[in-house]
Amino acid sequence: MQKAFEEDLDPVARADYHKTHGNDAYKKALAATNNIKLRKSHLKKAVECYTEGLREQCRDAHVDSTLLSNRAAANLMLGNCRQVIGDCSQAVMLNRKNKKAYFRAAKACHRISKYDMCVSWCDRGLLLESDNQELNNLRQQATRDAAAQAKEERRRAALERKRAAARAKLDKAVTARGVRTARTRPTEWWDAAAKRHTGEDDADQSAMVHETDGKGPAVDDDGVMHWPVLLAYPEHAQTDFIESFCELDSLRPHLEHMFPDQAEPVVPWDVHNKYKASNLVAYYEHIVDISRNEVKMIPVDLDMPLLQILQQPTHVVYASMPIFIVLVRGSPEEAEFLKRVKK
């Protein structure tokens, strides 16, 4: 009977019928202040009703403008701001005196930080009603927010210029030292390296790579460079991260500090107490041919300053962080690791 009732109405009456039901759902949403789920359900119902009204294509500009504006109100509460702006744009094209459409569009623009658009919508609405307090207040707020946004954008741009200048200066310092670098690690090599370093087919790269928080090398006031350095222990899938490794220092004092020659193991994973500075050797990986995953392990002189190591023709610093593989000298694990690399 309901369907028959609707069919007996003309298109304008049917559109108005859907609008009334949409308004009822919208009012219920406003009343559901303590039930977010129920409020959202009523708002979606309101949107559906207004949409059904528009589908009637009643050709009454005033009715369609109201349906669009009302649907915008429901979508505004749902947070669908871009849909609100679209509906309000159509609403004022059909009825330029639809004051609510200007305010709802302005409010949606403000919510998505489109402050210039918000001011424009307010100005258009104020042409119809210059003393509209809601539009005047929103315009003032948008003007303040636009100024704050512009100030923040200028601050960020200045900061980025400063960072770019610092990066350029740092790149120049690295190049002057004859250190070869690459922005990122070759994916194929790094995946294979994770397997080599852990001996596991499904090796987790996070076991090898320490989060550097975006920090790279830095030059101090004396012109000395400091690097973030990763030490990997493939036998146990462990790592150590040295945040600031002076280019004039060698690996040995760092290893002596971390693994002193004493009776008790200093790390819980060294259950056999093998990791003593005097027992350790270090390598870095030299990529010979990435297409064939051909890699050579280059032994490191533990007494050589870091800068000289990085200047070796076979060494490349990937992603601003040198990586050294540390193993127990003469151990079966060292032999097995080197064997895996040669495969």
C-alpha atoms as a printed R data frame, in Angstrom:
    type eleno elety resid chain resno      x       y       z
1   ATOM     1    CA   MET     A     1  0.000   0.000   0.000
2   ATOM     2    CA   GLN     A     2  2.886   2.337   0.786
3   ATOM     3    CA   LYS     A     3  4.298   1.875  -2.717
4   ATOM     4    CA   ALA     A     4  0.880   2.430  -4.278
5   ATOM     5    CA   PHE     A     5  0.476   5.569  -2.180
6   ATOM     6    CA   GLU     A     6  3.778   6.945  -3.437
7   ATOM     7    CA   GLU     A     7  2.920   6.117  -7.055
8   ATOM     8    CA   ASP     A     8 -0.306   8.135  -6.776
9   ATOM     9    CA   LEU     A     9  1.699  11.275  -5.956
10  ATOM    10    CA   ASP     A    10  3.214  13.607  -8.533
11  ATOM    11    CA   PRO     A    11  7.058  13.854  -8.680
12  ATOM    12    CA   VAL     A    12  7.180  17.009  -6.545
13  ATOM    13    CA   ALA     A    13  4.981  15.441  -3.872
14  ATOM    14    CA   ARG     A    14  7.072  12.260  -3.906
15  ATOM    15    CA   ALA     A    15 10.287  14.270  -3.566
16  ATOM    16    CA   ASP     A    16  8.743  16.219  -0.699
17  ATOM    17    CA   TYR     A    17  7.627  12.938   0.877
18  ATOM    18    CA   HIS     A    18 11.221  11.628   0.888
19  ATOM    19    CA   LYS     A    19 12.453  14.963   2.215
20  ATOM    20    CA   THR     A    20 10.051  14.731   5.160
21  ATOM    21    CA   HIS     A    21 11.271  11.241   6.027
22  ATOM    22    CA   GLY     A    22 14.850  12.427   5.689
23  ATOM    23    CA   ASN     A    23 14.161  15.314   8.053
24  ATOM    24    CA   ASP     A    24 12.639  12.905  10.582
25  ATOM    25    CA   ALA     A    25 15.763  10.719  10.459
26  ATOM    26    CA   TYR     A    26 17.985  13.795  10.777
27  ATOM    27    CA   LYS     A    27 16.081  14.976  13.870
28  ATOM    28    CA   LYS     A    28 16.455  11.534  15.425
29  ATOM    29    CA   ALA     A    29 20.196  11.741  14.777
30  ATOM    30    CA   LEU     A    30 20.367  15.093  16.563
31  ATOM    31    CA   ALA     A    31 18.527  13.581  19.523
32  ATOM    32    CA   ALA     A    32 20.870  10.559  19.759
33  ATOM    33    CA   THR     A    33 23.565  12.544  21.561
34  ATOM    34    CA   ASN     A    34 24.848   9.657  23.687
35  ATOM    35    CA   ASN     A    35 24.730   6.887  21.099
36  ATOM    36    CA   ILE     A    36 27.217   7.404  18.267
37  ATOM    37    CA   LYS     A    37 26.256   4.205  16.462
38  ATOM    38    CA   LEU     A    38 22.546   5.075  16.516
39  ATOM    39    CA   ARG     A    39 23.245   8.649  15.427
40  ATOM    40    CA   LYS     A    40 25.296   7.426  12.473
41  ATOM    41    CA   SER     A    41 22.523   5.012  11.499
42  ATOM    42    CA   HIS     A    42 19.924   7.809  11.478
43  ATOM    43    CA   LEU     A    43 22.215  10.077   9.467
44  ATOM    44    CA   LYS     A    44 22.774   7.406   6.824
45  ATOM    45    CA   LYS     A    45 19.023   6.904   6.663
46  ATOM    46    CA   ALA     A    46 18.560  10.648   6.177
47  ATOM    47    CA   VAL     A    47 21.091  10.661   3.331
48  ATOM    48    CA   GLU     A    48 19.245   7.762   1.682
49  ATOM    49    CA   CYS     A    49 15.903   9.572   1.936
50  ATOM    50    CA   TYR     A    50 17.233  12.816   0.466
51  ATOM    51    CA   THR     A    51 18.897  10.845  -2.325
52  ATOM    52    CA   GLU     A    52 15.609   9.084  -3.102
53  ATOM    53    CA   GLY     A    53 13.945  12.474  -3.290
54  ATOM    54    CA   LEU     A    54 16.521  13.693  -5.809
55  ATOM    55    CA   ARG     A    55 16.002  10.567  -7.909
56  ATOM    56    CA   GLU     A    56 12.408  11.650  -8.467
57  ATOM    57    CA   GLN     A    57 13.753  14.394 -10.766
58  ATOM    58    CA   CYS     A    58 10.809  16.569  -9.881
59  ATOM    59    CA   ARG     A    59 12.239  19.540 -11.834
60  ATOM    60    CA   ASP     A    60 11.362  21.888  -8.980
61  ATOM    61    CA   ALA     A    61 14.542  23.899  -8.374
62  ATOM    62    CA   HIS     A    62 13.545  24.950  -4.863
63  ATOM    63    CA   VAL     A    63 12.730  21.380  -3.754
64  ATOM    64    CA   ASP     A    64 15.879  19.899  -5.281
65  ATOM    65    CA   SER     A    65 18.023  22.673  -3.781
66  ATOM    66    CA   THR     A    66 16.578  21.933  -0.344
67  ATOM    67    CA   LEU     A    67 17.146  18.186  -0.768
68  ATOM    68    CA   LEU     A    68 20.780  18.810  -1.716
69  ATOM    69    CA   SER     A    69 21.298  21.214   1.175
70  ATOM    70    CA   ASN     A    70 19.692  18.814   3.648
71  ATOM    71    CA   ARG     A    71 21.773  15.906   2.386
72  ATOM    72    CA   ALA     A    72 24.801  18.135   2.868
73  ATOM    73    CA   ALA     A    73 23.771  18.712   6.497
74  ATOM    74    CA   ALA     A    74 23.632  14.963   7.149
75  ATOM    75    CA   ASN     A    75 26.921  14.325   5.368
76  ATOM    76    CA   LEU     A    76 28.526  17.158   7.318
77  ATOM    77    CA   MET     A    77 27.709  15.345  10.549
78  ATOM    78    CA   LEU     A    78 29.066  12.131   9.013
79  ATOM    79    CA   GLY     A    79 32.307  13.899   8.102
80  ATOM    80    CA   ASN     A    80 31.866  13.552   4.328
81  ATOM    81    CA   CYS     A    81 33.041  17.103   3.719
82  ATOM    82    CA   ARG     A    82 33.829  16.863   0.017
83  ATOM    83    CA   GLN     A    83 30.353  15.489  -0.684
84  ATOM    84    CA   VAL     A    84 28.952  18.397   1.316
85  ATOM    85    CA   ILE     A    85 30.778  20.916  -0.878
86  ATOM    86    CA   GLY     A    86 29.554  19.179  -4.034
87  ATOM    87    CA   ASP     A    87 25.922  19.120  -2.900
88  ATOM    88    CA   CYS     A    88 25.996  22.736  -1.745
89  ATOM    89    CA   SER     A    89 27.512  23.850  -5.040
90  ATOM    90    CA   GLN     A    90 24.584  22.268  -6.871
91  ATOM    91    CA   ALA     A    91 22.104  23.604  -4.319
92  ATOM    92    CA   VAL     A    92 23.055  27.262  -4.841
93  ATOM    93    CA   MET     A    93 23.062  26.795  -8.614
94  ATOM    94    CA   LEU     A    94 19.405  25.780  -8.325
95  ATOM    95    CA   ASN     A    95 18.543  28.377  -5.704
96  ATOM    96    CA   ARG     A    96 21.103  31.118  -5.071
97  ATOM    97    CA   LYS     A    97 19.123  32.237  -1.985
98  ATOM    98    CA   ASN     A    98 19.660  28.940  -0.160
99  ATOM    99    CA   LYS     A    99 21.487  30.488   2.821
100 ATOM   100    CA   LYS     A   100 22.003  27.194   4.641
101 ATOM   101    CA   ALA     A   101 23.912  25.787   1.671
102 ATOM   102    CA   TYR     A   102 26.507  28.577   1.868
103 ATOM   103    CA   PHE     A   103 27.074  28.008   5.574
104 ATOM   104    CA   ARG     A   104 27.300  24.221   5.271
105 ATOM   105    CA   ALA     A   105 29.745  24.435   2.377
106 ATOM   106    CA   ALA     A   106 31.846  26.969   4.294
107 ATOM   107    CA   LYS     A   107 31.855  24.748   7.372
108 ATOM   108    CA   ALA     A   108 32.908  21.710   5.326
109 ATOM   109    CA   CYS     A   109 35.758  23.698   3.750
110 ATOM   110    CA   HIS     A   110 36.905  24.800   7.201
111 ATOM   111    CA   ARG     A   111 36.954  21.227   8.483
112 ATOM   112    CA   ILE     A   112 39.306  20.112   5.720
113 ATOM   113    CA   SER     A   113 41.510  23.202   6.193
114 ATOM   114    CA   LYS     A   114 40.474  24.828   2.907
115 ATOM   115    CA   TYR     A   115 40.348  28.220   4.566
116 ATOM   116    CA   ASP     A   116 40.395  30.354   1.407
117 ATOM   117    CA   MET     A   117 37.433  28.393   0.036
118 ATOM   118    CA   CYS     A   118 35.698  28.763   3.389
119 ATOM   119    CA   VAL     A   119 36.075  32.554   3.263
120 ATOM   120    CA   SER     A   120 34.766  32.577  -0.317
121 ATOM   121    CA   TRP     A   121 31.636  30.625   0.656
122 ATOM   122    CA   CYS     A   122 31.087  32.920   3.632
123 ATOM   123    CA   ASP     A   123 31.395  36.000   1.433
124 ATOM   124    CA   ARG     A   124 28.846  34.622  -1.019
125 ATOM   125    CA   GLY     A   125 26.420  33.909   1.794
126 ATOM   126    CA   LEU     A   126 26.975  37.318   3.387
127 ATOM   127    CA   LEU     A   127 25.962  38.988   0.129
128 ATOM   128    CA   LEU     A   128 22.486  37.626   0.852
129 ATOM   129    CA   GLU     A   129 22.511  38.318   4.581
130 ATOM   130    CA   SER     A   130 25.321  40.586   5.725
131 ATOM   131    CA   ASP     A   131 24.433  40.316   9.428
132 ATOM   132    CA   ASN     A   132 24.385  36.494   9.495
133 ATOM   133    CA   GLN     A   133 26.274  35.844  12.734
134 ATOM   134    CA   GLU     A   134 27.224  32.239  11.935
135 ATOM   135    CA   LEU     A   135 28.781  33.205   8.609
136 ATOM   136    CA   ASN     A   136 30.559  36.237  10.072
137 ATOM   137    CA   ASN     A   137 32.009  34.210  12.950
138 ATOM   138    CA   LEU     A   138 33.108  31.406  10.644
139 ATOM   139    CA   ARG     A   139 34.691  33.874   8.237
140 ATOM   140    CA   GLN     A   140 36.703  35.487  11.037
141 ATOM   141    CA   GLN     A   141 37.864  32.091  12.278
142 ATOM   142    CA   ALA     A   142 38.812  30.963   8.758
143 ATOM   143    CA   THR     A   143 40.766  34.184   8.198
144 ATOM   144    CA   ARG     A   144 42.756  33.603  11.388
145 ATOM   145    CA   ASP     A   145 43.317  29.955  10.517
146 ATOM   146    CA   ALA     A   146 44.425  30.854   6.980
147 ATOM   147    CA   ALA     A   147 47.015  33.257   8.381
148 ATOM   148    CA   ALA     A   148 48.266  30.606  10.816
149 ATOM   149    CA   GLN     A   149 48.378  28.035   8.014
150 ATOM   150    CA   ALA     A   150 50.382  30.373   5.778
151 ATOM   151    CA   LYS     A   151 52.789  31.072   8.626
152 ATOM   152    CA   GLU     A   152 53.264  27.344   9.250
153 ATOM   153    CA   GLU     A   153 53.840  26.709   5.537
154 ATOM   154    CA   ARG     A   154 56.502  29.431   5.487
155 ATOM   155    CA   ARG     A   155 58.136  27.900   8.554
156 ATOM   156    CA   ARG     A   156 58.170  24.438   6.974
157 ATOM   157    CA   ALA     A   157 59.525  25.807   3.697
158 ATOM   158    CA   ALA     A   158 62.321  27.607   5.548
159 ATOM   159    CA   LEU     A   159 63.095  24.450   7.521
160 ATOM   160    CA   GLU     A   160 63.201  22.367   4.337
161 ATOM   161    CA   ARG     A   161 65.542  24.892   2.708
162 ATOM   162    CA   LYS     A   162 67.763  24.695   5.767
163 ATOM   163    CA   ARG     A   163 67.725  20.893   5.674
164 ATOM   164    CA   ALA     A   164 68.438  20.864   1.941
165 ATOM   165    CA   ALA     A   165 71.411  23.168   2.472
166 ATOM   166    CA   ALA     A   166 72.660  20.931   5.291
167 ATOM   167    CA   ARG     A   167 72.277  17.834   3.090
168 ATOM   168    CA   ALA     A   168 74.159  19.527   0.265
169 ATOM   169    CA   LYS     A   169 76.936  20.549   2.649
170 ATOM   170    CA   LEU     A   170 77.108  17.030   4.063
171 ATOM   171    CA   ASP     A   171 77.125  15.445   0.600
172 ATOM   172    CA   LYS     A   172 79.987  17.742  -0.325
173 ATOM   173    CA   ALA     A   173 81.910  16.721   2.810
174 ATOM   174    CA   VAL     A   174 81.356  13.010   2.085
175 ATOM   175    CA   THR     A   175 82.408  13.420  -1.547
176 ATOM   176    CA   ALA     A   176 85.516  15.341  -0.504
177 ATOM   177    CA   ARG     A   177 86.514  12.360   1.648
178 ATOM   178    CA   GLY     A   178 86.288   9.998  -1.302
179 ATOM   179    CA   VAL     A   179 83.554   7.889   0.307
180 ATOM   180    CA   ARG     A   180 81.228   6.137  -2.134
181 ATOM   181    CA   THR     A   181 77.556   6.251  -1.160
182 ATOM   182    CA   ALA     A   182 74.133   5.172  -2.406
183 ATOM   183    CA   ARG     A   183 70.794   6.463  -1.168
184 ATOM   184    CA   THR     A   184 69.159   3.055  -0.791
185 ATOM   185    CA   ARG     A   185 70.255  -0.547  -0.596
186 ATOM   186    CA   PRO     A   186 69.591  -2.734  -3.657
187 ATOM   187    CA   THR     A   187 66.520  -4.759  -2.693
188 ATOM   188    CA   GLU     A   188 67.696  -8.065  -4.150
189 ATOM   189    CA   TRP     A   189 71.033  -7.798  -2.386
190 ATOM   190    CA   TRP     A   190 69.495  -6.787   0.918
191 ATOM   191    CA   ASP     A   191 67.015  -9.684   0.897
192 ATOM   192    CA   ALA     A   192 69.846 -12.101   0.198
193 ATOM   193    CA   ALA     A   193 71.989 -10.426   2.854
194 ATOM   194    CA   ALA     A   194 69.270 -10.918   5.452
195 ATOM   195    CA   LYS     A   195 69.306 -14.631   4.685
196 ATOM   196    CA   ARG     A   196 73.119 -14.772   4.847
197 ATOM   197    CA   HIS     A   197 73.301 -12.864   8.104
198 ATOM   198    CA   THR     A   198 70.754 -15.059   9.862
199 ATOM   199    CA   GLY     A   199 70.983 -18.328   7.972
200 ATOM   200    CA   GLU     A   200 67.178 -18.394   7.663
201 ATOM   201    CA   ASP     A   201 65.169 -18.479   4.445
202 ATOM   202    CA   ASP     A   202 62.462 -16.297   5.999
203 ATOM   203    CA   ALA     A   203 64.895 -13.989   7.768
204 ATOM   204    CA   ASP     A   204 63.390 -10.884   9.289
205 ATOM   205    CA   GLN     A   205 65.354  -7.873   8.092
206 ATOM   206    CA   SER     A   206 64.458  -6.050  11.297
207 ATOM   207    CA   ALA     A   207 66.878  -8.401  13.048
208 ATOM   208    CA   MET     A   208 69.662  -6.790  11.037
209 ATOM   209    CA   VAL     A   209 68.599  -3.200  10.632
210 ATOM   210    CA   HIS     A   210 68.384  -0.887  13.612
211 ATOM   211    CA   GLU     A   211 66.034   2.059  13.339
212 ATOM   212    CA   THR     A   212 68.206   5.167  12.911
213 ATOM   213    CA   ASP     A   213 65.361   7.669  13.407
214 ATOM   214    CA   GLY     A   214 66.359   9.339  10.155
215 ATOM   215    CA   LYS     A   215 69.815  10.277  11.467
216 ATOM   216    CA   GLY     A   216 72.772  10.155   9.117
217 ATOM   217    CA   PRO     A   217 76.375  11.274   9.264
218 ATOM   218    CA   ALA     A   218 77.181  14.656  10.772
219 ATOM   219    CA   VAL     A   219 80.197  16.944  10.837
220 ATOM   220    CA   ASP     A   220 81.179  18.458  14.185
221 ATOM   221    CA   ASP     A   221 82.605  21.923  14.830
222 ATOM   222    CA   ASP     A   222 86.133  20.640  14.230
223 ATOM   223    CA   GLY     A   223 85.219  19.325  10.775
224 ATOM   224    CA   VAL     A   224 85.291  15.680  11.894
225 ATOM   225    CA   MET     A   225 82.558  13.401  10.561
226 ATOM   226    CA   HIS     A   226 80.556  11.010  12.720
227 ATOM   227    CA   TRP     A   227 78.585   8.106  11.231
228 ATOM   228    CA   PRO     A   228 75.745   5.887  12.442
229 ATOM   229    CA   VAL     A   229 77.190   2.358  12.283
230 ATOM   230    CA   LEU     A   230 75.488  -1.020  12.501
231 ATOM   231    CA   LEU     A   231 77.311  -4.091  13.800
232 ATOM   232    CA   ALA     A   232 75.615  -7.352  12.791
233 ATOM   233    CA   TYR     A   233 76.206 -10.702  14.526
234 ATOM   234    CA   PRO     A   234 74.776 -13.234  12.042
235 ATOM   235    CA   GLU     A   235 75.484 -16.233  14.261
236 ATOM   236    CA   HIS     A   236 72.814 -15.007  16.677
237 ATOM   237    CA   ALA     A   237 70.782 -12.679  14.396
238 ATOM   238    CA   GLN     A   238 71.617  -9.759  16.686
239 ATOM   239    CA   THR     A   239 72.784  -6.205  16.059
240 ATOM   240    CA   ASP     A   240 74.327  -3.244  17.836
241 ATOM   241    CA   PHE     A   241 73.785   0.322  16.728
242 ATOM   242    CA   ILE     A   242 76.434   2.979  17.295
243 ATOM   243    CA   GLU     A   243 74.739   6.316  16.797
244 ATOM   244    CA   SER     A   244 77.878   8.439  16.454
245 ATOM   245    CA   PHE     A   245 81.025   6.630  15.308
246 ATOM   246    CA   CYS     A   246 83.912   9.081  14.843
247 ATOM   247    CA   GLU     A   247 85.637   8.674  11.490
248 ATOM   248    CA   LEU     A   248 89.019   8.854  13.258
249 ATOM   249    CA   ASP     A   249 88.214   5.899  15.530
250 ATOM   250    CA   SER     A   250 88.779   2.257  14.678
251 ATOM   251    CA   LEU     A   251 86.523  -0.701  15.392
252 ATOM   252    CA   ARG     A   252 88.768  -2.280  18.009
253 ATOM   253    CA   PRO     A   253 88.095   0.118  20.935
254 ATOM   254    CA   HIS     A   254 84.353  -0.175  20.317
255 ATOM   255    CA   LEU     A   255 84.527  -3.967  20.365
256 ATOM   256    CA   GLU     A   256 86.726  -3.887  23.477
257 ATOM   257    CA   HIS     A   257 84.142  -1.722  25.190
258 ATOM   258    CA   MET     A   258 81.216  -3.950  24.179
259 ATOM   259    CA   PHE     A   259 82.993  -7.313  24.556
260 ATOM   260    CA   PRO     A   260 85.749  -6.966  27.164
261 ATOM   261    CA   ASP     A   261 88.003  -9.956  27.786
262 ATOM   262    CA   GLN     A   262 86.482 -11.054  31.065
263 ATOM   263    CA   ALA     A   263 85.173 -14.311  32.472
264 ATOM   264    CA   GLU     A   264 81.439 -13.684  32.284
265 ATOM   265    CA   PRO     A   265 79.528 -13.088  29.024
266 ATOM   266    CA   VAL     A   266 78.316  -9.499  28.686
267 ATOM   267    CA   VAL     A   267 75.318 -10.233  26.438
268 ATOM   268    CA   PRO     A   268 72.616 -12.822  27.158
269 ATOM   269    CA   TRP     A   269 72.783 -14.368  23.688
270 ATOM   270    CA   ASP     A   270 76.497 -15.246  24.052
271 ATOM   271    CA   VAL     A   271 75.689 -18.410  25.997
272 ATOM   272    CA   HIS     A   272 79.060 -20.013  25.230
273 ATOM   273    CA   ASN     A   273 81.034 -16.908  26.216
274 ATOM   274    CA   LYS     A   274 82.832 -16.738  22.853
275 ATOM   275    CA   TYR     A   275 82.389 -13.053  22.077
276 ATOM   276    CA   LYS     A   276 85.585 -11.429  23.393
277 ATOM   277    CA   ALA     A   277 87.173  -8.490  21.611
278 ATOM   278    CA   SER     A   278 90.410 -10.387  21.104
279 ATOM   279    CA   ASN     A   279 88.488 -13.252  19.429
280 ATOM   280    CA   LEU     A   280 86.475 -11.188  16.961
281 ATOM   281    CA   VAL     A   281 86.845 -10.374  13.279
282 ATOM   282    CA   ALA     A   282 84.819  -7.999  11.127
283 ATOM   283    CA   TYR     A   283 83.831  -7.909   7.457
284 ATOM   284    CA   TYR     A   284 81.886  -5.694   5.116
285 ATOM   285    CA   GLU     A   285 80.057  -6.818   1.997
286 ATOM   286    CA   HIS     A   286 81.228  -5.791  -1.441
287 ATOM   287    CA   ILE     A   287 78.595  -6.192  -4.161
288 ATOM   288    CA   VAL     A   288 80.402  -7.487  -7.230
289 ATOM   289    CA   ASP     A   289 77.377  -8.131  -9.469
290 ATOM   290    CA   ILE     A   290 73.897  -7.469  -8.126
291 ATOM   291    CA   SER     A   291 72.191  -9.168 -11.089
292 ATOM   292    CA   ARG     A   292 73.846 -12.457 -10.112
293 ATOM   293    CA   ASN     A   293 73.785 -11.713  -6.386
294 ATOM   294    CA   GLU     A   294 77.573 -11.976  -6.397
295 ATOM   295    CA   VAL     A   295 79.023 -10.677  -3.148
296 ATOM   296    CA   LYS     A   296 82.478 -10.787  -1.576
297 ATOM   297    CA   MET     A   297 83.233 -10.458   2.114
298 ATOM   298    CA   ILE     A   298 86.057  -7.991   2.698
299 ATOM   299    CA   PRO     A   299 87.925  -8.395   6.011
300 ATOM   300    CA   VAL     A   300 88.325  -5.244   8.086
301 ATOM   301    CA   ASP     A   301 91.503  -4.145   9.837
302 ATOM   302    CA   LEU     A   302 90.173  -3.504  13.342
303 ATOM   303    CA   ASP     A   303 92.896  -0.900  13.937
304 ATOM   304    CA   MET     A   304 92.165   1.050  10.760
305 ATOM   305    CA   PRO     A   305 90.265   4.339  11.258
306 ATOM   306    CA   LEU     A   306 86.693   4.225  10.033
307 ATOM   307    CA   LEU     A   307 87.385   6.864   7.388
308 ATOM   308    CA   GLN     A   308 90.072   4.735   5.759
309 ATOM   309    CA   ILE     A   309 87.739   1.729   5.733
310 ATOM   310    CA   LEU     A   310 85.012   3.765   4.049
311 ATOM   311    CA   GLN     A   311 87.521   5.054   1.489
312 ATOM   312    CA   GLN     A   312 88.318   1.536   0.276
313 ATOM   313    CA   PRO     A   313 87.447   1.136  -3.437
314 ATOM   314    CA   THR     A   314 85.308  -1.913  -2.616
315 ATOM   315    CA   HIS     A   315 83.247  -0.146   0.052
316 ATOM   316    CA   VAL     A   316 79.904   1.577  -0.525
317 ATOM   317    CA   VAL     A   317 77.870   3.182   2.260
318 ATOM   318    CA   TYR     A   318 74.189   2.428   1.672
319 ATOM   319    CA   ALA     A   319 71.448   4.598   3.179
320 ATOM   320    CA   SER     A   320 74.011   6.668   5.117
321 ATOM   321    CA   MET     A   321 74.895   3.792   7.458
322 ATOM   322    CA   PRO     A   322 78.011   1.591   7.261
323 ATOM   323    CA   ILE     A   323 77.368  -2.039   8.241
324 ATOM   324    CA   PHE     A   324 79.981  -4.440   9.559
325 ATOM   325    CA   ILE     A   325 79.530  -8.170  10.135
326 ATOM   326    CA   VAL     A   326 81.188  -9.390  13.337
327 ATOM   327    CA   LEU     A   327 82.104 -13.063  13.852
328 ATOM   328    CA   VAL     A   328 84.269 -15.171  16.140
329 ATOM   329    CA   ARG     A   329 87.649 -15.709  14.482
330 ATOM   330    CA   GLY     A   330 88.264 -19.264  13.303
331 ATOM   331    CA   SER     A   331 84.860 -20.483  14.475
332 ATOM   332    CA   PRO     A   332 82.739 -22.984  12.527
333 ATOM   333    CA   GLU     A   333 80.117 -20.236  12.300
334 ATOM   334    CA   GLU     A   334 82.572 -17.927  10.525
335 ATOM   335    CA   ALA     A   335 83.456 -20.669   8.055
336 ATOM   336    CA   GLU     A   336 79.792 -21.474   7.464
337 ATOM   337    CA   PHE     A   337 78.936 -17.809   6.965
338 ATOM   338    CA   LEU     A   338 81.704 -17.277   4.411
339 ATOM   339    CA   LYS     A   339 80.648 -20.481   2.667
340 ATOM   340    CA   ARG     A   340 77.060 -19.233   2.346
341 ATOM   341    CA   VAL     A   341 78.281 -15.961   0.855
342 ATOM   342    CA   LYS     A   342 80.211 -17.773  -1.877
343 ATOM   343    CA   LYS     A   343 77.147 -19.730  -2.973
